[in-house]
Amino acid sequence: MTRKIEVGILGATGTVGQRFIQLLEDHPWFEVKQLAASDRSAGKRYRDATSWQLEGGPPAGVADLAVEEAVPGRGPRLVFSSMASSQAGEIERAFAAAGHVVVSNSSHYRMAEDVPLLIPEVNPGHLGLLAGQRRERGWSGAIVTNPNCAAVTLVMAIAPLKPFGLMNVMVTTFQSISGAGYPGVPSLDILGNVIPYISGEEEQKLEAEPRKILGELVGDRIELLPMEVSASCHRVPTIDGHMVAVSLELERRPSREEIVEALVGFRGLPQERELPSAPRRPIHVMTAPDRPQTRKDVNLERGMATAVGRIRECPILHWKLAALSHNTLRGAAGAAVLNAELMQSEGLL
């Protein structure tokens, strides 16, 4: 590209907003030109408006940018959104109606019938929903979402097994505290503890979203995959990284060798097109009996790869495994940036 695409960030001061800024620093295709946040932050320099939680400090290129109110029609056409779901519905809709392409990490529109719920390696064809979305809603812009952060881990681990016929999935998650944002979970609640509940209908999201992601585009809608998912979600005292323990039943019972081969060989359009944020290998299969481990494996390929291990027979269903992804990179900001890269490669920006 001879000229970078200007982008804005909605919800720029939050945890995921900070990841967007970190990932977009020196990005070869995109350049941050606008930061938007709540009224209490508007008018402040970014360095003063945010409590920076990542290593170092805010990048020099954005530290002195003034934070603006989120006003549709103002600023770049492409915006990344990390707005809270309670705010995102109205704001993202207004931005799309005003002609912006909104690439969202919010949960509000994920299950809307005409909105792509995208993992570029898994369901790039779901971008075909955008024509109908614009036609039916009368938008000149669009909304594209990425999944729940734990759903990304689950789907990346089981999508390569779809040819064997996914039927039933039991999943238990071990989700890090960064998934709760900042200030997040109080220290006296999480230190030395595991909490078997995550608010915001986390289990319902994990049970619903994979069926849409793994479904088929039929005309202007997604035909959900006829797969049942049962989820139990836990908050654990790790900083970054969501791990899932999965047992699954398949229509055709493959051998362990066939499962490993499917996982190791899994690739998609991001790898074929060498998109800037894409991992070379989306899935790293681990053979050691005690891997993946959050501390050792969460940052594989700049946090954009998924580690899968402990592949073994299940005495109740067919097979079971463990998988790990970085929740604010592969599961949030990095996922949205990769979605935008795919859209650019498709000529949709």
C-alpha positions as semicolon CSV with decimal commas, in nm:
position;residue;x (nm);y (nm);z (nm)
1;M;0,000;0,000;0,000
2;T;0,130;0,344;-0,093
3;R;-0,084;0,527;0,160
4;K;-0,206;0,407;0,499
5;I;-0,576;0,394;0,583
6;E;-0,674;0,635;0,859
7;V;-0,862;0,475;1,149
8;G;-1,041;0,582;1,463
9;I;-1,085;0,395;1,791
10;L;-1,410;0,408;1,991
11;G;-1,354;0,334;2,358
12;A;-0,986;0,416;2,322
13;T;-0,908;0,456;2,692
14;G;-1,015;0,106;2,805
15;T;-0,816;-0,217;2,822
16;V;-0,902;-0,333;2,470
17;G;-0,872;0,021;2,336
18;Q;-0,514;0,026;2,466
19;R;-0,443;-0,300;2,283
20;F;-0,576;-0,144;1,962
21;I;-0,336;0,146;2,003
22;Q;-0,046;-0,086;2,079
23;L;-0,117;-0,308;1,776
24;L;-0,170;-0,019;1,536
25;E;0,157;0,153;1,622
26;D;0,368;0,120;1,305
27;H;0,103;-0,096;1,139
28;P;0,187;-0,122;0,766
29;W;-0,172;-0,059;0,650
30;F;-0,349;0,144;0,920
31;E;-0,275;0,468;1,104
32;V;-0,458;0,597;1,412
33;K;-0,596;0,944;1,352
34;Q;-0,883;0,971;1,597
35;L;-0,944;0,859;1,956
36;A;-1,294;0,869;2,100
37;A;-1,420;0,788;2,448
38;S;-1,678;0,893;2,706
39;D;-1,766;1,253;2,791
40;R;-1,544;1,249;3,100
41;S;-1,237;1,184;2,881
42;A;-1,322;1,416;2,593
43;G;-1,088;1,712;2,554
44;K;-0,801;1,553;2,747
45;R;-0,475;1,438;2,595
46;Y;-0,475;1,063;2,563
47;R;-0,188;1,019;2,810
48;D;-0,397;1,203;3,071
49;A;-0,729;1,038;2,988
50;T;-0,621;0,676;3,021
51;S;-0,475;0,461;3,298
52;W;-0,226;0,277;3,078
53;Q;-0,206;-0,091;3,177
54;L;0,031;-0,232;2,917
55;E;0,410;-0,237;2,916
56;G;0,581;0,099;2,870
57;G;0,349;0,390;2,804
58;P;0,118;0,513;2,530
59;P;0,299;0,530;2,193
60;A;0,440;0,873;2,117
61;G;0,224;0,907;1,808
62;V;-0,100;0,902;2,007
63;A;0,000;1,012;2,358
64;D;-0,070;1,378;2,285
65;L;-0,376;1,328;2,065
66;A;-0,688;1,487;2,209
67;V;-0,962;1,242;2,300
68;E;-1,290;1,332;2,132
69;E;-1,654;1,250;2,190
70;A;-1,787;0,964;1,977
71;V;-1,967;1,165;1,709
72;P;-2,089;0,979;1,397
73;G;-1,981;1,130;1,067
74;R;-1,667;1,280;1,214
75;G;-1,321;1,137;1,150
76;P;-1,201;0,830;0,958
77;R;-1,436;0,596;0,776
78;L;-1,283;0,287;0,941
79;V;-1,328;0,269;1,317
80;F;-1,243;-0,001;1,567
81;S;-1,486;-0,026;1,855
82;S;-1,419;-0,150;2,206
83;M;-1,726;0,014;2,352
84;A;-1,909;-0,158;2,637
85;S;-2,202;-0,360;2,506
86;S;-2,449;-0,139;2,693
87;Q;-2,331;0,161;2,490
88;A;-2,228;-0,007;2,167
89;G;-2,572;-0,076;2,025
90;E;-2,675;0,284;1,976
91;I;-2,329;0,425;1,902
92;E;-2,216;0,160;1,652
93;R;-2,551;0,174;1,471
94;A;-2,521;0,552;1,439
95;F;-2,166;0,527;1,305
96;A;-2,262;0,264;1,046
97;A;-2,561;0,473;0,936
98;A;-2,327;0,772;0,897
99;G;-2,104;0,576;0,657
100;H;-1,839;0,434;0,889
101;V;-1,717;0,075;0,870
102;V;-1,727;-0,038;1,232
103;V;-1,506;-0,334;1,322
104;S;-1,631;-0,415;1,668
105;N;-1,514;-0,612;1,969
106;S;-1,847;-0,549;2,143
107;S;-2,097;-0,831;2,192
108;H;-2,405;-0,627;2,104
109;Y;-2,439;-0,718;1,733
110;R;-2,259;-1,054;1,730
111;M;-2,571;-1,266;1,695
112;A;-2,762;-1,027;1,467
113;E;-2,863;-1,222;1,157
114;D;-2,708;-0,975;0,911
115;V;-2,382;-0,904;1,097
116;P;-2,071;-1,118;1,032
117;L;-1,925;-1,283;1,343
118;L;-1,583;-1,330;1,197
119;I;-1,271;-1,539;1,248
120;P;-1,079;-1,488;0,922
121;E;-0,925;-1,836;0,909
122;V;-1,263;-2,001;0,974
123;N;-1,550;-1,815;0,805
124;P;-1,425;-1,538;0,571
125;G;-1,724;-1,603;0,344
126;H;-1,957;-1,459;0,610
127;L;-1,850;-1,113;0,490
128;G;-2,109;-1,186;0,222
129;L;-2,369;-1,068;0,476
130;L;-2,260;-0,706;0,433
131;A;-2,446;-0,641;0,108
132;G;-2,776;-0,746;0,265
133;Q;-2,695;-0,562;0,587
134;R;-2,649;-0,236;0,400
135;R;-2,953;-0,291;0,180
136;E;-3,195;-0,383;0,457
137;R;-3,075;-0,128;0,713
138;G;-3,017;0,153;0,466
139;W;-2,657;0,199;0,581
140;S;-2,371;0,325;0,368
141;G;-2,137;0,190;0,634
142;A;-2,131;-0,151;0,800
143;I;-2,072;-0,345;1,122
144;V;-1,846;-0,651;1,149
145;T;-1,783;-0,820;1,484
146;N;-1,529;-1,058;1,632
147;P;-1,638;-1,327;1,881
148;N;-1,623;-1,354;2,256
149;C;-1,261;-1,404;2,362
150;A;-1,315;-1,757;2,499
151;A;-1,525;-1,851;2,196
152;V;-1,225;-1,766;1,975
153;T;-1,011;-2,019;2,165
154;L;-1,277;-2,287;2,139
155;V;-1,355;-2,233;1,771
156;M;-0,990;-2,218;1,664
157;A;-0,938;-2,557;1,831
158;I;-1,244;-2,732;1,684
159;A;-1,289;-2,564;1,342
160;P;-1,026;-2,789;1,178
161;L;-1,231;-3,090;1,298
162;K;-1,553;-2,973;1,126
163;P;-1,500;-3,218;0,834
164;F;-1,539;-3,504;1,086
165;G;-1,886;-3,374;1,179
166;L;-1,903;-3,170;1,500
167;M;-2,199;-3,285;1,711
168;N;-2,165;-3,222;2,085
169;V;-1,908;-3,015;2,275
170;M;-1,848;-2,986;2,649
171;V;-1,618;-2,696;2,735
172;T;-1,478;-2,567;3,065
173;T;-1,293;-2,235;3,051
174;F;-1,017;-2,088;3,268
175;Q;-1,027;-1,718;3,186
176;S;-0,769;-1,457;3,288
177;I;-0,842;-1,140;3,479
178;S;-0,761;-0,908;3,187
179;G;-1,083;-1,037;3,031
180;A;-1,271;-0,842;3,299
181;G;-1,117;-0,510;3,194
182;Y;-0,979;-0,249;3,433
183;P;-1,008;-0,228;3,732
184;G;-1,172;-0,568;3,681
185;V;-1,197;-0,829;3,955
186;P;-1,107;-0,709;4,308
187;S;-0,778;-0,855;4,429
188;L;-0,932;-1,011;4,741
189;D;-1,178;-1,197;4,519
190;I;-0,929;-1,348;4,274
191;L;-0,589;-1,388;4,444
192;G;-0,541;-1,753;4,538
193;N;-0,891;-1,825;4,413
194;V;-1,101;-1,957;4,122
195;I;-1,444;-1,805;4,060
196;P;-1,687;-2,043;3,884
197;Y;-1,895;-1,764;3,733
198;I;-1,836;-1,480;3,484
199;S;-2,105;-1,215;3,447
200;G;-2,240;-1,082;3,121
201;E;-2,393;-1,413;3,007
202;E;-2,049;-1,553;2,934
203;E;-2,164;-1,914;2,921
204;Q;-2,455;-1,830;2,693
205;K;-2,218;-1,654;2,451
206;L;-1,987;-1,952;2,446
207;E;-2,277;-2,184;2,374
208;A;-2,429;-1,971;2,095
209;E;-2,148;-1,798;1,906
210;P;-1,959;-2,108;1,778
211;R;-2,274;-2,233;1,605
212;K;-2,293;-1,909;1,405
213;I;-1,921;-1,890;1,330
214;L;-1,912;-2,250;1,207
215;G;-2,243;-2,217;1,020
216;E;-2,293;-2,178;0,645
217;L;-2,386;-1,864;0,453
218;V;-2,715;-1,931;0,275
219;G;-2,834;-1,629;0,080
220;D;-2,848;-1,336;0,323
221;R;-2,837;-1,540;0,644
222;I;-2,623;-1,787;0,835
223;E;-2,754;-2,140;0,879
224;L;-2,632;-2,231;1,227
225;L;-2,423;-2,543;1,264
226;P;-2,641;-2,815;1,425
227;M;-2,397;-2,862;1,712
228;E;-2,472;-2,846;2,082
229;V;-2,229;-2,673;2,320
230;S;-2,239;-2,691;2,700
231;A;-2,011;-2,437;2,870
232;S;-1,887;-2,375;3,224
233;C;-1,680;-2,058;3,267
234;H;-1,427;-1,981;3,542
235;R;-1,221;-1,673;3,627
236;V;-0,866;-1,767;3,732
237;P;-0,574;-1,558;3,866
238;T;-0,372;-1,535;3,544
239;I;-0,313;-1,198;3,376
240;D;-0,359;-1,284;3,008
241;G;-0,477;-1,597;2,828
242;H;-0,796;-1,800;2,819
243;M;-0,762;-2,178;2,836
244;V;-1,039;-2,423;2,749
245;A;-1,074;-2,792;2,827
246;V;-1,289;-2,953;2,559
247;S;-1,458;-3,290;2,512
248;L;-1,630;-3,347;2,180
249;E;-1,839;-3,596;1,991
250;L;-1,803;-3,631;1,615
251;E;-2,018;-3,794;1,348
252;R;-1,716;-3,983;1,218
253;R;-1,474;-4,093;1,487
254;P;-1,126;-4,005;1,356
255;S;-0,799;-4,145;1,484
256;R;-0,568;-3,932;1,694
257;E;-0,334;-3,909;1,396
258;E;-0,614;-3,768;1,179
259;I;-0,700;-3,508;1,443
260;V;-0,338;-3,397;1,478
261;E;-0,299;-3,381;1,102
262;A;-0,611;-3,163;1,070
263;L;-0,490;-2,925;1,342
264;V;-0,131;-2,899;1,219
265;G;-0,237;-2,844;0,858
266;F;-0,503;-2,585;0,933
267;R;-0,459;-2,264;0,733
268;G;-0,686;-1,992;0,595
269;L;-0,698;-1,678;0,383
270;P;-0,491;-1,474;0,633
271;Q;-0,200;-1,714;0,587
272;E;-0,244;-1,743;0,209
273;R;-0,248;-1,364;0,173
274;E;0,015;-1,305;0,442
275;L;-0,198;-1,047;0,621
276;P;0,015;-0,835;0,858
277;S;-0,139;-0,961;1,184
278;A;-0,184;-1,324;1,079
279;P;0,015;-1,597;1,255
280;R;0,214;-1,818;1,018
281;R;0,061;-2,120;1,189
282;P;-0,281;-2,049;1,342
283;I;-0,259;-2,364;1,557
284;H;0,047;-2,499;1,736
285;V;0,000;-2,860;1,846
286;M;0,189;-2,938;2,166
287;T;0,306;-3,292;2,238
288;A;0,430;-3,251;2,597
289;P;0,170;-3,392;2,841
290;D;0,163;-3,071;3,048
291;R;0,115;-2,819;2,767
292;P;-0,023;-2,573;2,676
293;Q;0,053;-2,359;2,980
294;T;-0,062;-1,999;3,009
295;R;0,270;-1,852;3,125
296;K;0,475;-2,036;2,862
297;D;0,249;-2,040;2,557
298;V;0,012;-1,742;2,559
299;N;0,234;-1,519;2,343
300;L;0,289;-1,761;2,053
301;E;0,330;-1,566;1,729
302;R;0,276;-1,227;1,896
303;G;-0,026;-1,363;2,080
304;M;-0,216;-1,446;1,760
305;A;-0,174;-1,825;1,751
306;T;-0,372;-2,088;1,944
307;A;-0,192;-2,365;2,132
308;V;-0,360;-2,707;2,141
309;G;-0,246;-3,006;2,344
310;R;-0,351;-3,301;2,561
311;I;-0,531;-3,467;2,269
312;R;-0,665;-3,794;2,405
313;E;-0,966;-4,021;2,397
314;C;-1,270;-3,931;2,606
315;P;-1,454;-4,217;2,781
316;I;-1,790;-4,037;2,750
317;L;-1,771;-3,849;2,419
318;H;-1,500;-3,922;2,158
319;W;-1,197;-3,698;2,208
320;K;-1,077;-3,429;2,446
321;L;-0,811;-3,159;2,432
322;A;-0,687;-2,836;2,588
323;A;-0,646;-2,508;2,400
324;L;-0,507;-2,164;2,485
325;S;-0,526;-1,821;2,320
326;H;-0,432;-1,468;2,425
327;N;-0,766;-1,311;2,513
328;T;-0,692;-0,942;2,443
329;L;-0,489;-1,015;2,129
330;R;-0,629;-1,316;1,940
331;G;-0,953;-1,282;2,134
332;A;-1,015;-0,908;2,111
333;A;-0,812;-0,623;1,959
334;G;-0,586;-0,845;1,747
335;A;-0,893;-1,030;1,618
336;A;-1,056;-0,704;1,508
337;V;-0,741;-0,576;1,338
338;L;-0,709;-0,906;1,150
339;N;-1,076;-0,876;1,048
340;A;-1,006;-0,530;0,904
341;E;-0,700;-0,663;0,720
342;L;-0,912;-0,936;0,564
343;M;-1,173;-0,678;0,462
344;Q;-0,904;-0,464;0,302
345;S;-0,770;-0,766;0,113
346;E;-1,126;-0,830;-0,010
347;G;-1,163;-0,471;-0,132
348;L;-1,429;-0,392;0,129
349;L;-1,266;-0,084;0,280
